[in-house]
Amino acid sequence: MEELKVKFDALSDDEKIDFMKMNMTSMCDMFIQNSQKIMADMMPFCSKMMKECKMDMSGMMSMMMNK
């Protein structure tokens, strides 16, 4: 995992976005298969990210809707 993280960090911002777009379907499939586990595993990281970005859930949703 660490090697993948290092390689991801080395990408340009545009490449990182392209990578995330390429993997959205796989992430969605994982969520469909076991949404409870993914939510339990990911919520602490999402909460930390929102705190670090000084954003709450409504701000995050608003940002996502404003493309």
Buried (B, 14 or more C-beta within 10 A) or exposed (E): EEEEEEEEEEEEEEEEEEEEEEEEEEEEEEBEEEEEEBEEEEEEEEEEEBEEEEBEEEEBEEEEEEE
